């Protein structure tokens, strides 16, 4: 046997490496491959979110010594009862839910026509340009955008300069300014899921509605909106939940207004009362869970 034929035979007889055997095993067992792929992110999700929420829940049943500031780990319902019965927390909770609902309604009203135009009317080139315009604000810092609105809403800001000649004026700092700023901040998060949902609406349905004599508004009301409901709800989850937990914007443009996030921040920082802050933080969590439960009962999430 010649040397030229012996070398390939020796290579073929060589046992496969560990890496090749492991690769072959993964190829033959797709479920094990999927399990290994998801283990790391699921572990991180459980560690960062699930464990953190459990610790938050447990901490809410502790107390803080008013003299030493030390945390007493004895189980008690004092914080929960105080948060539920105190008129201050009830007022702030209603104010926070009101702001979140207003932001959600404004964002949906603005996002629907923009998303519909992007999905069904604009040319591919225009659609790309609009997508860039929608995504561009996300590249800027949250604080930069919030302080920019503080400048716009100030007494000598851009809004006052534009509206004063026609008898208007700036709303100043307070809840209206908070709603305006939050609506601007979360608008891209509402446009994107609605636009993705409208992309899935077949054009043939719109053409069929037009062939049957349906006007534009009738087509949108009877064909587009019912099919876009899951995407709209997905957008409202973003705007509602993000507004419910926000505490920075209201500090920048909210004047003396307070929301639940501010109470949590104040009790963690200046008051150093972590158990009470945890009890307050449970309020937006419960509201979000109730909202998701109601949405799920409607069946709108099944098609997301």
N, C-alpha and C positions, 0 to 999 in steps of 0.2 A: 504493500500500500504506500502510495506516495505521500510526501509531507503535505501537499496542497489539499488532499482529500481527508487526511487524518485530523487536521485542525478543525474544520467544521463539525466533524463527528464528535470531537472532544467537547466542543462548545455545546452541541445539542445534548450530549450526555450529562452536562453539568446540571446539578439540581437548581431549581429556581430560587432566587433570593427571597429573603423574608419580606421585603417590600413588595415583590411581585406576587407572592402568595397572599399577602394581606390585601393587595389590590384585587386579586381574583376573588377572594372571600367577600369583599365588599360588593363587587359586581354581582355575585351570586345571591347576596342577601340584601335586597334594597331596603327592607324595613330596618335592619340594623344600621345601614348607612344613613337613613333618615334620622334614626334615633341619635346617632353620634353627632349629626349635623345640628340637631336642635337642642342637645344637652346643654351646651355652653350658654346660648342666649336664654334658655328657660331657667337655668340656674341663676343667671344674673338678674333676670326678671323677678324670680322668687326672692332673691336676697335683697334687692334694692327696693322693690315695691311691696311685695306681700309681707315680708318680715318687718319692713318699716311701718306698714299700716297696722300690723298686729301690735308692735311696740307702742304706736301712737294710741291705740285703743286701750292698752293696759295702763299706760301713763295717765290717761284721763281719770282713772279710778284711784289715783294717789293724791296726796296733798303736799303743800309746801309750808314749812314752819315759818310763820310770819316774823319771828325774831332772828333766827339763824339763817334762814333761806334754804335749809337742808330739806331734801325731799323725803317725805314719810311714805313708805311703800305699803302701809296698811290700807286694805281695800275699803273704799268708802264711795258713796254716791253723791257726796256734797257738791262736787264740781258739776256733775251732770244736772242735778236738781237746780243748782244756782243758775246755770246757763239757760235751762228751760223756763224757769219762772221769773227771772230778772227782766224787767221791762226794757232795760238798756239793750240787752242781747236780742230781745224780740224786735225792737225798733231797727237795730242795725241789720238783722236778718231780713226783714221786709224790705229795707232799703237796698240791700245787696241783691236780692232776688229781682226787685224792680229794675235795677240797673242792668242786670244780666238779661232780663227779658227785653228791655228796650234795645240793647245792643244787638240781640239776636234778631229782632224784628227788622231793625234798620239794615243789618247786614244781608238778610235774606232778600229784602226789597231791592237792595242795590245789586246783589249778586245774581239774581235770576235773569234780568235782561242782559247783563254782561256775559254770563255763562251761556245763555241761549244764542247770543250773537256769535260767540266764539265757536260753539259746537255746530250750529246749523246754518249760519248766514255767511260768516267771514270766509274769504278764500284761504287756502293753506298758508300763503305768505302773511296775510293779515292776522291769521290765527297765531302764527309763531310770534309776530310782533306783540300781539296782545298778551300772549303767555309770558313773554319777557317783561312786559310792563306790570303784570300781576305779580310776578316773582321778584322783581327788583326791590320792592320795599322790604322783603324778607332778608335781603343781604345787609341791610342797615341795622345798627344796634337798636334794641328796644328802647334804651334810655335816650338815644339821640332822637328817635321819633317822638317820644313823649315830651321831651324838652322843646322840640320844634313846635309842637302844638301849644305848649305853654307860651311860647313867643307869639304864635299866631293869635292866641286868645287873650293876650294881655291888653290893657287899656290903650296902649299906643302901638298895638300890633297890626298885622296885615288885615285881619278881619275888620277891625275897627276902622282902618283907613278906607276899606272898600265900602262899608255899609253906612258910615256916618253921613256922607253926602246925600244919601237917599232916605235919611231919617231912621236908619237902623243903628245897630251897635253890637259890640261883642257881648256874649253871655257872661264873660268873666270866668272866674274860677268857682267851681261848685259841681253839683251833680250833672247839669247839662254838659259842662266841659268834660267831665269824666266819661259820659256816654259817647260824646263825639270822638274823643281820643281812642277809647276802647273799640268803637265801631271801625275806626280807621285801622287800628292795629290788627284786628282779627278778620278783616274783610277777605284777604287772600285765602285764609283757611276755610272760608265759606264758598268762595268762588270755585276753587279747584275741585272739591267733591261734586258740586252741582254740575260743573262743566263735564266732568267724567261721566256722571249719570246721564246727562243729556246726549252724550256721544253714543250711548247704547240704545237710544230711541231710534228705531228704523225710520229712514227717510220715506220708505214706502207708506207708512202710516200717515205721515203728513200729506203726501201726495194723494192718498185715498180720501182723506178728509176734504182736501181741496176739490177733488173730482166730484164728491158728493154734495158740494155747495157750501161747505163749512168756511166761514170767514176766519180771518187770522186769529182774532181773540177767542172765537169759539173753538178753534183747533188747539190753541194753547191751553184753554181752560178744560177741555174735555179729553184731549189726547196727551198733550205734553206733561201737564202738571201731575195727573195721576201716576204716570210712569216715572216721574222725577221725584216723587215723594220720598223714597228711601235715600236718595242723594241729598235732598233738602234736609232731612232729619240728621244725616251724617254731618252736614255743615253746622246745623244748630247745636249739635253736641259739642263741637269745637268752640263756637262763640260763647255758648252758655256756660260751659264748665270753666273756660279760661277767664271769663269775666267774673264768675262767682268767686274764684280764688285770687283775683288780682289785688294787690295792695300798693304797688309802686305808682301806678298811674293816678290813683286818687290822692296820693301824697303830693304829686307834682302839680296836678291841675284841679284837684278836688277842693281846694281851700280847707275849710274846717270839717268837711264831710268825712265820715268814717264808714268803712265796710268791714266785713268779717275778717278779711286778710289783715287789715290794720290792727284789729284787736289781737289776733294771733301774734303778729310781729311785736306789738307793744308788750305783751305778756312774756314773750321769749326774751326780748332784749332788755328794756328798761325795768320791767317789773320782776324779771327772773322767776316767773311762775310757770314752769313748763307743764305741770298737770292741768292748770286752768287753760293754758294755750291749747293743749291737746283736746280738752273738752270742747272748746270753741271750734277747733278744726273739724270736729265730728259733724258740725251742723252742715257745712257745704257738702261733705261726703254723703250724708244722709239724703240731702236734697238731690244730689246727682243720682244716687241709687234709685230714688223714687222716680225721677225723670226717666231714667233708662227702663225702669219697670213698666211705666206707663207707655213708653214708646214701643217696648217689646210686645206689650199686650195688643197693640194695634196691628202687629205683624209687619210693620214697615221695615224692620231690621232684617227680615228674612231674606230679602233680595239684595242686601248690600254686598 
